[in-house]
Amino acid sequence: KAGVTQTPRYLIKTRGQQVTLSCSPISGHRSVSWYQQTPGQGLQFLFEYFSETQRNKGNFPGRFSGRQFSNSRSEMNVSTLELGDSALYLCASSFATGKETQYFGPGTRLLVL
Amino acid sequence: QKEVEQDPGPLSVPEGAIVSLNCTYSNSAFQYFMWYRQYSRKGPELLMYTYSSGNKEDGRFTAQVDKSSKYISLFIRDSQPSDSATYLCAMSEGNTPLVFGKGTRLSVIA
């Protein structure tokens, strides 16, 4: 069974631009969560989608948004990029909303210049 | 005080040593406890999952949860160079987002 895939793997943007990251969950998984990982703050929860509905949202500004499609694929968008948005963005999928069985993708490394 | 505290290391041990990794937490409502392993430039990989208190063993790995002390541990027996990675603890109340420690970087020296 294929794992969680994320595209693109690497991205370089400049301040003020916007970016869209994509995540394809494991086949059959309906829940997708997004995390931001930085050396200073570690892994921080952004949001979770289940059956196209946002179920939980972390403490991030409104510049961070996401959505989920009917095939469970998910995208997250960051508008008006800031230098501090440079991070590894990780997507995790699970069958339902049970947090104990989340499987992570390899991440998208975003560098904002 | 952060919800989950984890010593960032780095921790360096010789091959074959027993490794002990720990996290403390402040939220007594946490019920689900996990350990993830993350290799460089990879996503975290679930290693161990424990519900409530107790021990769980899987091969060379043992996870322990002491809810009375708000303390969880991961033990690695007969450590191997391939165990060199960052280990992240994570926990949840149930239907709430996972809260992660910052991770402990482990190096096992051959």
Backbone of each chain as ProteinMPNN parsed JSONL, in Angstrom:
{"seq_chain_A": "KAGVTQTPRYLIKTRGQQVTLSCSPISGHRSVSWYQQTPGQGLQFLFEYFSETQRNKGNFPGRFSGRQFSNSRSEMNVSTLELGDSALYLCASSFATGKETQYFGPGTRLLVL", "coords_chain_A": {"N_chain_A": [[0.866, -1.192, 0.0], [0.609, 2.172, -0.893], [2.299, 4.919, 0.659], [1.801, 8.024, 2.458], [1.832, 10.768, 0.352], [3.512, 13.783, -0.569], [3.557, 16.846, -2.245], [5.004, 19.871, -3.554], [8.324, 18.508, -2.874], [10.338, 20.24, -2.168], [10.606, 23.772, -1.881], [11.087, 27.104, -2.825], [10.415, 30.355, -1.958], [9.588, 33.875, -2.052], [9.263, 36.569, 0.296], [5.935, 37.671, 0.905], [4.795, 36.328, -1.206], [2.508, 33.646, -2.136], [1.752, 30.213, -1.301], [0.98, 26.858, -2.217], [0.509, 23.701, -0.917], [0.445, 20.163, -1.355], [-1.197, 17.117, -0.424], [-1.503, 13.662, -0.502], [-3.366, 11.205, 0.942], [-2.956, 7.95, 2.533], [-4.471, 5.279, 0.807], [-7.891, 4.92, 1.428], [-7.82, 6.206, 3.83], [-9.376, 8.8, 5.626], [-8.935, 10.994, 7.132], [-6.952, 13.848, 7.374], [-4.167, 15.507, 8.61], [-2.287, 18.464, 9.194], [0.981, 19.669, 9.885], [3.432, 21.943, 11.151], [6.905, 21.975, 11.195], [9.647, 23.152, 12.907], [13.047, 23.959, 13.882], [13.089, 25.441, 16.254], [10.481, 25.442, 17.417], [9.549, 22.875, 17.142], [7.249, 20.242, 16.287], [4.221, 21.474, 15.269], [0.731, 21.614, 15.407], [-1.377, 22.311, 12.699], [-3.942, 22.101, 11.225], [-6.811, 19.886, 10.92], [-8.516, 17.751, 8.722], [-11.501, 16.027, 7.97], [-13.42, 14.018, 6.006], [-13.834, 16.182, 4.214], [-14.341, 18.3, 5.921], [-13.234, 20.739, 8.204], [-11.935, 19.733, 11.215], [-10.395, 20.288, 13.461], [-8.378, 23.026, 14.549], [-5.248, 24.568, 14.724], [-3.179, 26.943, 16.536], [-2.598, 29.141, 14.606], [-2.045, 31.944, 12.387], [-4.591, 33.448, 10.242], [-3.539, 33.417, 7.717], [-2.799, 30.942, 7.087], [-4.336, 28.281, 5.614], [-6.553, 25.604, 4.658], [-7.832, 22.787, 2.792], [-9.958, 20.01, 1.963], [-10.521, 17.495, -0.392], [-13.063, 15.563, -2.125], [-11.932, 13.113, -2.641], [-10.304, 12.714, -0.536], [-7.793, 13.82, -0.718], [-5.658, 16.541, 0.21], [-5.037, 20.041, 0.5], [-2.877, 22.676, 1.557], [-2.645, 26.146, 2.104], [-0.594, 28.973, 2.171], [-0.666, 32.319, 2.593], [0.734, 35.555, 1.757], [3.573, 35.223, 2.482], [5.946, 34.973, 5.135], [9.271, 35.399, 6.498], [9.516, 33.757, 8.714], [7.92, 31.627, 8.125], [9.357, 29.677, 6.975], [9.959, 26.315, 6.984], [9.487, 22.779, 7.683], [6.788, 21.242, 6.305], [4.441, 19.025, 7.277], [2.321, 16.348, 6.449], [-0.183, 14.21, 7.688], [-1.934, 11.149, 7.67], [-4.896, 9.36, 8.637], [-7.132, 6.609, 9.342], [-9.57, 7.25, 10.533], [-10.607, 9.706, 12.83], [-9.003, 9.063, 14.876], [-6.271, 9.696, 16.757], [-4.165, 8.073, 17.247], [-3.14, 6.571, 15.215], [-1.703, 7.867, 13.157], [-0.122, 8.433, 10.086], [2.729, 9.659, 8.637], [3.704, 11.778, 5.913], [6.593, 12.514, 3.77], [7.047, 15.204, 3.908], [7.094, 18.719, 2.991], [9.604, 20.89, 2.275], [9.861, 24.19, 2.92], [11.299, 27.183, 1.979], [11.572, 30.515, 2.721], [12.555, 33.475, 1.295]], "CA_chain_A": [[0.0, 0.0, 0.0], [1.424, 3.371, -0.981], [2.233, 5.773, 1.832], [1.353, 9.405, 2.272], [2.715, 11.509, -0.552], [3.393, 15.225, -0.497], [4.221, 17.571, -3.324], [6.342, 19.426, -3.923], [9.178, 18.177, -1.736], [11.111, 21.43, -1.809], [10.014, 24.978, -2.447], [11.695, 28.379, -2.425], [9.536, 31.476, -2.27], [10.012, 35.141, -1.457], [8.28, 37.194, 1.189], [4.778, 38.258, 0.262], [4.163, 35.393, -2.13], [1.684, 32.628, -1.513], [2.183, 28.881, -1.683], [0.011, 25.778, -2.013], [1.139, 22.395, -0.735], [-0.529, 19.104, -1.593], [-1.012, 15.874, 0.328], [-2.378, 12.535, -0.856], [-3.293, 10.267, 2.061], [-2.989, 6.511, 2.257], [-5.763, 4.881, 0.263], [-8.858, 4.512, 2.452], [-7.767, 7.134, 4.965], [-10.259, 9.938, 5.407], [-8.512, 12.117, 7.963], [-5.643, 14.418, 7.039], [-3.709, 16.569, 9.506], [-1.1, 19.21, 8.75], [1.855, 20.146, 10.957], [4.62, 22.712, 10.799], [8.046, 21.577, 12.027], [10.813, 24.039, 12.89], [13.986, 23.599, 14.957], [12.796, 26.138, 17.501], [9.165, 25.122, 17.975], [9.192, 21.47, 16.978], [6.068, 19.939, 15.474], [3.032, 22.181, 15.743], [-0.476, 21.261, 14.68], [-2.007, 23.383, 11.932], [-5.365, 21.782, 11.143], [-7.186, 18.532, 10.562], [-9.717, 17.617, 7.911], [-12.112, 14.706, 7.903], [-14.558, 14.061, 5.083], [-13.92, 17.524, 3.632], [-14.685, 19.278, 6.95], [-12.173, 21.007, 9.173], [-12.353, 19.235, 12.527], [-9.618, 20.974, 14.481], [-7.474, 24.039, 14.014], [-4.229, 24.97, 15.664], [-3.048, 28.362, 16.831], [-1.851, 29.793, 13.537], [-2.828, 33.044, 11.816], [-5.504, 33.139, 9.147], [-2.802, 33.251, 6.453], [-2.702, 29.501, 6.871], [-5.659, 27.703, 5.364], [-6.488, 24.302, 4.021], [-9.091, 22.204, 2.359], [-9.882, 18.595, 1.618], [-11.376, 17.163, -1.52], [-13.898, 14.369, -1.921], [-11.09, 11.903, -2.688], [-9.502, 12.823, 0.697], [-6.575, 14.614, -0.924], [-5.761, 17.812, 0.922], [-4.086, 21.103, 0.195], [-2.812, 23.791, 2.473], [-2.216, 27.375, 1.459], [-0.071, 30.035, 3.036], [-0.63, 33.573, 1.834], [1.618, 36.613, 2.266], [4.632, 34.506, 3.181], [6.915, 35.672, 5.974], [10.496, 34.626, 6.673], [9.285, 32.772, 9.77], [7.15, 30.484, 7.621], [10.296, 28.649, 6.524], [9.754, 25.158, 7.85], [9.068, 21.526, 7.052], [5.346, 21.073, 6.463], [4.161, 17.59, 7.264], [0.936, 15.905, 6.357], [-0.369, 12.878, 8.263], [-3.28, 10.633, 7.42], [-5.37, 8.25, 9.458], [-8.38, 6.051, 8.83], [-10.655, 8.096, 11.045], [-10.008, 10.822, 13.558], [-8.209, 8.528, 15.972], [-4.943, 10.268, 16.602], [-3.112, 7.124, 17.56], [-2.653, 5.841, 14.049], [-1.363, 8.813, 12.098], [1.03, 8.079, 9.261], [3.233, 10.911, 8.088], [4.41, 11.862, 4.649], [7.99, 12.955, 3.895], [7.084, 16.637, 4.15], [7.518, 19.725, 2.008], [10.492, 21.868, 2.921], [9.626, 25.524, 2.368], [12.259, 28.225, 2.346], [11.093, 31.84, 2.333], [13.686, 34.411, 1.253]], "C_chain_A": [[0.895, 1.232, 0.0], [1.231, 4.22, 0.265], [1.667, 7.134, 1.508], [2.34, 10.115, 1.346], [2.439, 13.0, -0.442], [4.15, 15.839, -1.656], [4.037, 19.068, -3.141], [7.162, 19.067, -2.696], [9.972, 19.384, -1.253], [10.542, 22.639, -2.552], [10.769, 26.192, -1.928], [10.778, 29.498, -2.893], [10.127, 32.745, -1.664], [8.884, 35.71, -0.61], [7.144, 37.823, 0.398], [4.075, 37.349, -0.724], [3.242, 34.449, -1.381], [2.125, 31.264, -2.041], [1.061, 27.882, -1.384], [0.753, 24.452, -1.964], [0.059, 21.319, -0.833], [-0.18, 17.837, -0.825], [-2.012, 14.829, -0.168], [-2.268, 11.492, 0.242], [-3.196, 8.825, 1.589], [-4.4, 6.151, 1.795], [-6.677, 4.371, 1.374], [-8.86, 5.405, 3.676], [-8.587, 8.37, 4.647], [-9.866, 11.165, 6.206], [-7.114, 12.568, 7.556], [-5.338, 15.557, 8.006], [-2.449, 17.203, 8.942], [-0.349, 19.725, 9.969], [2.965, 20.996, 10.346], [5.744, 22.279, 11.742], [9.2, 22.545, 11.825], [11.741, 23.638, 14.013], [13.611, 24.242, 16.293], [11.515, 25.688, 18.187], [8.791, 23.655, 17.867], [7.995, 21.308, 16.064], [4.849, 20.642, 16.062], [1.865, 21.902, 14.816], [-1.072, 22.483, 13.982], [-3.512, 23.189, 11.849], [-5.567, 20.334, 10.719], [-8.477, 18.576, 9.754], [-10.185, 16.174, 7.924], [-13.354, 14.829, 7.039], [-14.872, 15.483, 4.642], [-14.27, 18.62, 4.637], [-13.494, 19.49, 7.872], [-12.656, 20.623, 10.564], [-11.642, 19.958, 13.672], [-8.699, 21.978, 13.81], [-6.498, 24.433, 15.103], [-4.151, 26.485, 15.781], [-2.13, 29.042, 15.812], [-2.701, 30.909, 12.947], [-3.649, 32.603, 10.606], [-4.82, 33.018, 7.794], [-2.653, 31.774, 6.086], [-4.105, 28.935, 6.699], [-5.496, 26.365, 4.668], [-7.841, 23.892, 3.487], [-8.861, 20.728, 2.038], [-10.907, 18.316, 0.531], [-12.118, 15.855, -1.261], [-13.086, 13.078, -1.985], [-10.098, 11.863, -1.522], [-8.175, 13.544, 0.507], [-6.762, 15.984, -0.279], [-4.719, 18.795, 0.405], [-4.052, 22.078, 1.35], [-2.212, 24.982, 1.738], [-1.676, 28.337, 2.507], [0.018, 31.294, 2.181], [0.321, 34.556, 2.504], [2.74, 36.019, 3.116], [5.551, 35.437, 3.955], [8.14, 34.768, 6.133], [10.298, 33.492, 7.671], [8.453, 31.578, 9.339], [8.059, 29.4, 7.057], [10.247, 27.476, 7.494], [9.559, 23.912, 6.995], [7.581, 21.371, 7.339], [5.011, 19.606, 6.24], [2.671, 17.339, 7.22], [0.873, 14.499, 6.952], [-1.785, 12.413, 7.983], [-3.616, 9.509, 8.39], [-6.733, 7.821, 8.943], [-9.579, 6.896, 9.253], [-9.991, 9.241, 11.778], [-9.232, 10.333, 14.77], [-6.77, 8.95, 15.815], [-3.84, 9.226, 16.763], [-2.551, 6.408, 16.362], [-2.371, 6.785, 12.893], [-0.094, 8.375, 11.395], [1.451, 9.338, 8.51], [3.818, 10.731, 6.691], [5.818, 12.382, 4.864], [8.122, 14.458, 4.13], [7.45, 17.464, 2.931], [8.373, 20.733, 2.751], [10.355, 23.195, 2.199], [10.674, 26.491, 2.89], [11.726, 29.556, 1.824], [12.252, 32.831, 2.422], [13.213, 35.858, 1.264]], "O_chain_A": [[1.828, 1.327, 0.797], [0.15, 4.245, 0.854], [1.125, 7.364, 0.427], [3.551, 10.053, 1.557], [1.301, 13.428, -0.249], [5.248, 15.403, -2.0], [3.008, 19.497, -2.619], [6.718, 19.309, -1.574], [10.241, 19.522, -0.06], [10.067, 22.537, -3.684], [11.054, 26.295, -0.735], [10.415, 29.577, -4.067], [11.058, 32.685, -0.86], [7.714, 35.37, -0.785], [7.364, 38.433, -0.648], [2.906, 37.557, -1.048], [3.198, 34.449, -0.151], [2.779, 31.164, -3.079], [0.3, 28.043, -0.43], [1.528, 24.127, -2.862], [-1.089, 21.537, -0.446], [0.993, 17.531, -0.607], [-3.213, 15.087, -0.241], [-1.188, 10.941, 0.458], [-3.337, 8.528, 0.403], [-5.39, 6.656, 2.326], [-6.294, 3.504, 2.16], [-9.797, 5.369, 4.473], [-8.509, 8.921, 3.548], [-10.399, 12.253, 5.987], [-6.206, 11.749, 7.412], [-6.154, 16.458, 8.194], [-1.646, 16.538, 8.287], [-0.949, 20.158, 10.952], [3.375, 20.8, 9.202], [5.548, 22.224, 12.956], [9.673, 22.735, 10.705], [11.301, 23.043, 14.997], [13.804, 23.636, 17.347], [11.476, 25.567, 19.412], [7.795, 23.235, 18.457], [7.755, 22.13, 15.179], [4.494, 20.423, 17.221], [1.999, 21.95, 13.593], [-1.249, 23.54, 14.587], [-4.276, 24.017, 12.345], [-4.655, 19.659, 10.24], [-9.399, 19.331, 10.06], [-9.389, 15.236, 7.892], [-14.233, 15.647, 7.31], [-16.019, 15.929, 4.69], [-14.476, 19.767, 4.238], [-12.827, 18.535, 8.271], [-13.673, 21.133, 11.035], [-12.233, 20.204, 14.723], [-8.295, 21.807, 12.659], [-6.876, 24.611, 16.261], [-4.956, 27.21, 15.198], [-1.02, 29.461, 16.142], [-3.93, 30.845, 12.992], [-3.429, 31.536, 10.033], [-5.435, 32.572, 6.825], [-2.414, 31.42, 4.931], [-4.958, 29.107, 7.569], [-4.425, 26.042, 4.155], [-8.851, 24.562, 3.703], [-7.729, 20.274, 1.869], [-12.018, 18.845, 0.55], [-11.832, 15.14, -0.3], [-13.507, 12.057, -1.441], [-9.161, 11.065, -1.529], [-7.499, 13.848, 1.49], [-7.871, 16.516, -0.227], [-3.653, 18.402, -0.067], [-5.051, 22.289, 2.038], [-1.37, 24.823, 0.854], [-2.243, 28.484, 3.59], [0.708, 31.314, 1.162], [0.667, 34.403, 3.675], [2.836, 36.283, 4.315], [5.888, 36.53, 3.501], [8.071, 33.555, 5.936], [10.842, 32.401, 7.5], [8.294, 30.622, 10.097], [7.588, 28.321, 6.699], [10.471, 27.643, 8.692], [9.477, 23.976, 5.768], [7.168, 21.37, 8.499], [5.26, 19.035, 5.178], [1.877, 18.023, 7.866], [1.778, 13.693, 6.741], [-2.729, 13.2, 8.051], [-2.736, 8.808, 8.89], [-7.402, 8.553, 8.214], [-10.464, 7.21, 8.457], [-8.919, 9.696, 11.38], [-8.844, 11.142, 15.614], [-6.119, 8.593, 14.833], [-2.685, 9.5, 16.436], [-1.56, 5.69, 16.492], [-2.772, 6.513, 11.761], [0.887, 7.993, 12.034], [0.646, 9.989, 7.845], [4.351, 9.676, 6.347], [6.211, 12.665, 5.995], [9.191, 14.934, 4.51], [8.037, 16.965, 1.97], [7.936, 21.35, 3.723], [10.688, 23.313, 1.02], [10.9, 26.595, 4.096], [11.461, 29.703, 0.631], [12.854, 33.006, 3.481], [14.033, 36.775, 1.233]]}, "seq_chain_B": "QKEVEQDPGPLSVPEGAIVSLNCTYSNSAFQYFMWYRQYSRKGPELLMYTYSSGNKEDGRFTAQVDKSSKYISLFIRDSQPSDSATYLCAMSEGNTPLVFGKGTRLSVIA", "coords_chain_B": {"N_chain_B": [[4.921, 26.978, 31.316], [5.555, 24.388, 29.057], [3.287, 22.128, 27.41], [4.282, 19.583, 26.835], [7.374, 18.293, 27.62], [10.616, 17.617, 26.5], [13.845, 16.381, 26.543], [16.199, 17.732, 24.408], [18.643, 16.606, 23.757], [21.864, 16.521, 22.101], [22.006, 12.909, 22.293], [24.436, 10.556, 22.749], [25.48, 7.292, 22.264], [27.213, 4.134, 22.726], [27.212, 1.401, 20.386], [24.976, -1.249, 21.105], [24.267, -0.422, 23.605], [21.827, 0.303, 26.199], [19.195, 2.467, 25.652], [17.551, 5.238, 27.028], [14.794, 7.223, 26.717], [12.882, 10.119, 27.409], [9.827, 11.828, 28.349], [8.039, 14.498, 29.842], [4.857, 15.689, 30.954], [2.144, 18.045, 31.277], [-0.611, 18.049, 31.127], [-3.161, 16.39, 32.534], [-5.207, 15.117, 31.276], [-4.363, 13.768, 29.061], [-4.414, 10.728, 27.279], [-3.58, 9.035, 25.298], [-0.538, 7.897, 24.118], [2.379, 8.244, 22.29], [5.304, 7.248, 20.469], [7.428, 8.486, 18.068], [9.749, 8.013, 15.397], [12.135, 9.83, 13.668], [13.968, 10.065, 10.85], [16.673, 11.856, 9.298], [15.563, 14.276, 7.05], [13.196, 12.982, 6.559], [9.719, 12.043, 7.097], [8.062, 11.724, 10.317], [7.886, 8.48, 11.842], [5.662, 6.145, 13.111], [6.397, 4.499, 16.085], [5.712, 3.357, 18.604], [2.723, 2.86, 20.446], [0.672, 3.673, 23.148], [-2.042, 3.216, 25.304], [-3.358, 4.953, 27.991], [-2.016, 4.107, 31.217], [0.925, 2.022, 31.763], [2.959, -0.642, 30.338], [4.462, -1.371, 27.178], [5.738, -3.616, 24.861], [7.82, -4.096, 22.03], [9.687, -5.938, 20.203], [12.924, -4.735, 20.295], [12.152, -2.457, 21.549], [10.621, -0.727, 24.252], [7.871, 0.797, 25.664], [6.859, 2.952, 28.24], [4.368, 4.204, 30.418], [3.632, 6.436, 32.927], [1.135, 7.661, 34.45], [0.553, 8.822, 36.883], [2.817, 10.207, 37.551], [3.043, 11.747, 35.368], [4.718, 11.073, 33.137], [6.556, 9.687, 30.54], [8.306, 7.017, 28.919], [10.736, 5.706, 26.635], [12.425, 2.828, 25.908], [15.3, 1.519, 24.399], [16.703, -1.422, 23.568], [19.883, -3.069, 23.101], [21.047, -1.208, 21.231], [21.432, 0.016, 17.887], [23.437, 1.294, 15.157], [21.632, 2.019, 13.165], [19.536, 2.952, 14.596], [19.983, 5.56, 15.019], [18.605, 8.647, 15.076], [15.995, 11.143, 15.323], [13.901, 11.152, 18.095], [10.557, 11.439, 18.828], [8.172, 12.252, 21.233], [4.635, 11.986, 21.605], [1.329, 12.99, 22.389], [-2.171, 12.719, 23.295], [-5.509, 13.754, 24.112], [-7.511, 12.313, 23.092], [-9.883, 12.781, 21.105], [-8.562, 14.961, 20.105], [-6.021, 17.189, 18.82], [-2.715, 15.842, 18.245], [-0.083, 16.442, 20.552], [3.205, 17.288, 20.462], [6.488, 16.494, 21.754], [9.656, 18.224, 21.527], [11.551, 16.572, 20.535], [14.259, 14.206, 20.752], [17.552, 13.966, 19.822], [19.297, 11.193, 18.779], [22.346, 9.455, 18.669], [23.912, 6.529, 17.718], [26.844, 4.993, 18.177], [29.015, 3.066, 16.257]], "CA_chain_B": [[5.362, 25.589, 31.172], [5.022, 23.755, 27.872], [2.484, 20.943, 27.706], [5.125, 18.393, 26.744], [8.791, 18.627, 27.702], [11.478, 16.518, 26.084], [15.234, 16.795, 26.464], [16.577, 17.66, 22.991], [19.921, 15.951, 23.544], [21.92, 15.174, 21.533], [22.389, 11.786, 23.117], [25.353, 9.712, 21.994], [25.724, 6.052, 23.003], [27.9, 3.112, 21.925], [26.383, 0.307, 19.881], [24.692, -2.272, 22.093], [23.825, 0.176, 24.873], [20.398, 0.519, 26.425], [18.897, 3.893, 25.561], [16.333, 5.663, 27.719], [14.301, 8.522, 26.257], [11.799, 10.471, 28.323], [9.044, 13.046, 28.21], [7.098, 14.819, 30.908], [3.751, 16.474, 30.439], [1.412, 18.736, 32.336], [-2.046, 17.863, 30.952], [-3.554, 15.094, 33.078], [-6.242, 14.527, 30.423], [-3.757, 12.951, 28.002], [-4.667, 9.304, 27.451], [-2.91, 8.299, 24.23], [0.875, 8.258, 24.147], [3.059, 7.673, 21.141], [6.674, 7.571, 20.146], [7.744, 8.497, 16.646], [11.147, 8.117, 15.032], [12.279, 10.643, 12.457], [15.292, 10.129, 10.245], [16.948, 13.121, 8.652], [14.894, 14.538, 5.777], [12.046, 12.089, 6.399], [8.638, 12.296, 8.02], [8.047, 10.849, 11.5], [7.369, 7.12, 11.676], [5.133, 5.683, 14.393], [7.117, 3.365, 16.669], [4.99, 2.727, 19.706], [1.499, 3.531, 20.878], [0.172, 3.149, 24.423], [-3.235, 3.867, 25.836], [-3.361, 5.087, 29.445], [-0.767, 3.733, 31.877], [1.389, 0.665, 31.554], [4.115, -0.916, 29.491], [4.241, -2.072, 25.92], [7.027, -4.055, 24.313], [7.806, -4.5, 20.634], [11.072, -6.21, 19.823], [13.918, -4.087, 21.15], [11.575, -1.226, 22.079], [9.643, -0.796, 25.328], [7.299, 2.093, 26.034], [6.258, 2.978, 29.566], [3.593, 5.394, 30.748], [3.305, 6.593, 34.346], [0.24, 8.812, 34.466], [0.582, 9.484, 38.195], [3.965, 11.124, 37.524], [2.995, 12.459, 34.082], [6.065, 10.774, 32.661], [6.589, 8.53, 29.657], [9.669, 6.623, 28.551], [10.985, 4.732, 25.574], [13.706, 2.148, 26.078], [15.789, 0.788, 23.239], [17.743, -2.39, 23.981], [20.838, -3.457, 22.059], [20.935, -0.143, 20.23], [22.162, -0.17, 16.637], [23.651, 2.563, 14.426], [20.417, 2.355, 12.403], [18.591, 3.625, 15.501], [20.333, 6.982, 15.067], [17.479, 9.412, 14.548], [15.337, 11.964, 16.335], [12.737, 10.475, 18.658], [9.542, 12.403, 19.249], [7.008, 11.751, 21.954], [3.406, 12.693, 21.241], [0.225, 12.563, 23.226], [-3.465, 13.275, 22.933], [-6.609, 13.448, 25.019], [-8.446, 11.408, 22.424], [-10.352, 13.406, 19.877], [-7.889, 16.269, 20.061], [-4.767, 17.071, 18.07], [-1.514, 15.374, 18.911], [0.874, 17.424, 21.04], [4.522, 16.662, 20.344], [7.7, 17.035, 22.328], [10.523, 18.774, 20.481], [12.38, 15.508, 19.991], [15.614, 13.953, 21.252], [18.414, 13.437, 18.76], [20.087, 10.06, 19.268], [23.391, 8.896, 17.808], [24.459, 5.274, 18.191], [28.171, 4.935, 17.554], [29.495, 1.695, 16.038]], "C_chain_B": [[4.721, 24.982, 29.934], [4.265, 22.496, 28.268], [3.318, 19.683, 27.741], [6.584, 18.83, 26.711], [9.608, 17.392, 27.338], [12.888, 17.047, 25.935], [15.717, 16.64, 25.022], [17.867, 16.903, 22.702], [20.928, 16.938, 22.966], [22.416, 14.134, 22.535], [23.24, 10.861, 22.266], [25.687, 8.482, 22.826], [26.484, 5.075, 22.12], [26.903, 2.041, 21.483], [26.206, -0.755, 20.96], [24.188, -1.74, 23.418], [22.302, 0.176, 24.964], [20.163, 2.027, 26.456], [17.578, 4.166, 26.285], [15.971, 7.077, 27.27], [13.036, 8.848, 27.052], [11.077, 11.748, 27.925], [8.215, 13.241, 29.466], [6.003, 15.698, 30.319], [2.953, 17.054, 31.594], [-0.1, 18.474, 32.271], [-2.475, 16.464, 31.4], [-4.634, 14.418, 32.239], [-5.671, 13.698, 29.279], [-3.974, 11.478, 28.307], [-3.9, 8.458, 26.431], [-1.482, 8.817, 24.119], [1.601, 7.513, 23.037], [4.519, 8.063, 21.107], [6.843, 7.446, 18.631], [9.258, 8.586, 16.475], [11.209, 8.885, 13.726], [13.731, 10.645, 12.015], [15.426, 11.468, 9.525], [16.254, 13.188, 7.294], [13.756, 13.563, 5.481], [10.935, 12.551, 7.331], [8.706, 11.372, 9.22], [7.359, 9.518, 11.206], [6.9, 6.624, 13.043], [5.87, 4.43, 14.857], [6.262, 2.608, 17.671], [3.762, 3.561, 20.035], [1.013, 2.861, 22.163], [-1.048, 3.942, 24.833], [-3.183, 3.814, 27.359], [-2.021, 4.623, 30.024], [-0.344, 2.324, 31.497], [2.578, 0.588, 30.64], [3.672, -1.584, 28.205], [5.595, -2.395, 25.317], [6.849, -4.478, 22.862], [9.249, -4.692, 20.192], [12.039, -5.57, 20.802], [13.372, -2.826, 21.836], [10.55, -1.516, 23.176], [9.18, 0.605, 25.65], [6.646, 1.953, 27.398], [5.519, 4.284, 29.772], [3.288, 5.359, 32.234], [2.439, 7.844, 34.467], [0.27, 9.537, 35.801], [1.718, 10.494, 38.263], [3.979, 11.983, 36.275], [4.341, 12.323, 33.372], [5.968, 9.57, 31.743], [8.021, 8.272, 29.225], [9.645, 5.683, 27.362], [12.368, 4.148, 25.819], [14.048, 1.402, 24.793], [16.914, -0.128, 23.73], [18.644, -2.695, 22.798], [20.807, -2.452, 20.907], [21.888, -0.368, 19.057], [22.405, 1.19, 15.971], [22.427, 2.993, 13.627], [19.335, 2.995, 13.276], [18.877, 5.12, 15.605], [19.278, 7.799, 14.337], [17.02, 10.377, 15.633], [14.067, 11.244, 16.787], [11.788, 11.507, 19.259], [8.471, 11.7, 20.07], [5.806, 12.593, 21.535], [2.291, 12.16, 22.11], [-1.047, 13.317, 22.877], [-4.494, 12.91, 23.994], [-7.556, 12.429, 24.41], [-8.871, 11.995, 21.118], [-9.803, 14.82, 19.746], [-6.565, 16.107, 19.321], [-3.63, 16.516, 18.918], [-0.673, 16.562, 19.362], [2.22, 16.724, 21.11], [5.533, 17.306, 21.268], [8.587, 17.509, 21.187], [11.474, 17.737, 19.894], [13.742, 15.431, 20.641], [16.414, 13.341, 20.123], [19.346, 12.384, 19.344], [21.112, 9.657, 18.219], [23.909, 7.63, 18.462], [25.753, 5.044, 17.43], [28.637, 3.487, 17.459], [30.884, 1.494, 16.638]], "O_chain_B": [[3.503, 25.043, 29.764], [4.54, 21.878, 29.296], [3.096, 18.809, 28.578], [6.979, 19.641, 25.872], [9.335, 16.283, 27.798], [13.104, 18.06, 25.269], [15.656, 15.543, 24.467], [18.161, 16.591, 21.548], [20.861, 18.117, 23.311], [23.138, 14.443, 23.483], [22.82, 10.432, 21.192], [26.13, 8.608, 23.968], [26.414, 5.169, 20.895], [25.884, 1.816, 22.135], [27.162, -1.12, 21.645], [23.732, -2.508, 24.265], [21.594, 0.066, 23.963], [20.832, 2.763, 27.18], [16.617, 3.407, 26.158], [16.758, 8.009, 27.43], [12.222, 7.967, 27.331], [11.633, 12.623, 27.261], [7.749, 12.279, 30.077], [6.206, 16.368, 29.306], [3.071, 16.612, 32.737], [-0.796, 18.663, 33.269], [-2.188, 15.475, 30.727], [-4.946, 13.251, 32.473], [-6.417, 12.997, 28.596], [-3.756, 11.024, 29.43], [-3.608, 7.29, 26.687], [-1.25, 10.023, 24.037], [1.448, 6.302, 22.875], [4.914, 9.092, 21.656], [6.458, 6.452, 18.013], [9.956, 9.164, 17.309], [10.441, 8.629, 12.798], [14.609, 11.157, 12.709], [14.436, 12.119, 9.191], [16.352, 12.261, 6.491], [13.394, 13.341, 4.326], [11.167, 13.346, 8.241], [9.353, 10.327, 9.148], [6.398, 9.441, 10.44], [7.65, 6.676, 14.017], [5.959, 3.437, 14.134], [6.111, 1.389, 17.596], [3.763, 4.786, 19.919], [0.952, 1.634, 22.25], [-1.085, 5.168, 24.725], [-2.985, 2.748, 27.942], [-0.993, 4.747, 29.359], [-1.137, 1.536, 30.98], [3.136, 1.601, 30.219], [2.649, -2.267, 28.154], [6.487, -1.548, 25.271], [5.868, -5.129, 22.504], [9.943, -3.734, 19.853], [11.979, -5.834, 22.003], [14.081, -2.201, 22.625], [9.726, -2.421, 23.053], [9.993, 1.5, 25.883], [5.967, 0.965, 27.678], [5.984, 5.345, 29.355], [2.752, 4.375, 32.744], [2.957, 8.955, 34.575], [0.036, 10.744, 35.851], [1.61, 11.513, 38.944], [4.836, 12.856, 36.133], [5.005, 13.31, 33.055], [5.376, 8.552, 32.104], [8.843, 9.187, 29.17], [8.673, 4.968, 27.121], [13.355, 4.876, 25.923], [13.201, 0.745, 24.187], [17.937, 0.335, 24.237], [18.231, -2.595, 21.642], [20.57, -2.817, 19.755], [22.997, -0.875, 19.222], [21.65, 2.134, 16.205], [22.202, 4.187, 13.428], [18.342, 3.515, 12.767], [18.102, 5.863, 16.21], [19.086, 7.655, 13.13], [17.589, 10.419, 16.724], [13.268, 10.788, 15.969], [12.177, 12.331, 20.087], [7.929, 10.676, 19.653], [5.945, 13.757, 21.162], [2.314, 10.999, 22.519], [-1.021, 14.383, 22.261], [-4.37, 11.897, 24.682], [-8.311, 11.764, 25.12], [-8.248, 11.716, 20.094], [-10.501, 15.744, 19.327], [-6.049, 14.995, 19.212], [-3.589, 16.696, 20.135], [-0.561, 17.561, 18.653], [2.352, 15.682, 21.752], [5.464, 18.504, 21.543], [8.31, 17.232, 20.02], [12.126, 17.987, 18.88], [14.316, 16.447, 21.034], [16.018, 12.333, 19.537], [20.091, 12.653, 20.286], [20.795, 9.533, 17.037], [24.303, 7.647, 19.628], [25.761, 4.916, 16.205], [28.654, 2.766, 18.457], [31.443, 0.401, 16.548]]}, "name": "protein", "num_of_chains": 2, "seq": "KAGVTQTPRYLIKTRGQQVTLSCSPISGHRSVSWYQQTPGQGLQFLFEYFSETQRNKGNFPGRFSGRQFSNSRSEMNVSTLELGDSALYLCASSFATGKETQYFGPGTRLLVLQKEVEQDPGPLSVPEGAIVSLNCTYSNSAFQYFMWYRQYSRKGPELLMYTYSSGNKEDGRFTAQVDKSSKYISLFIRDSQPSDSATYLCAMSEGNTPLVFGKGTRLSVIA"}
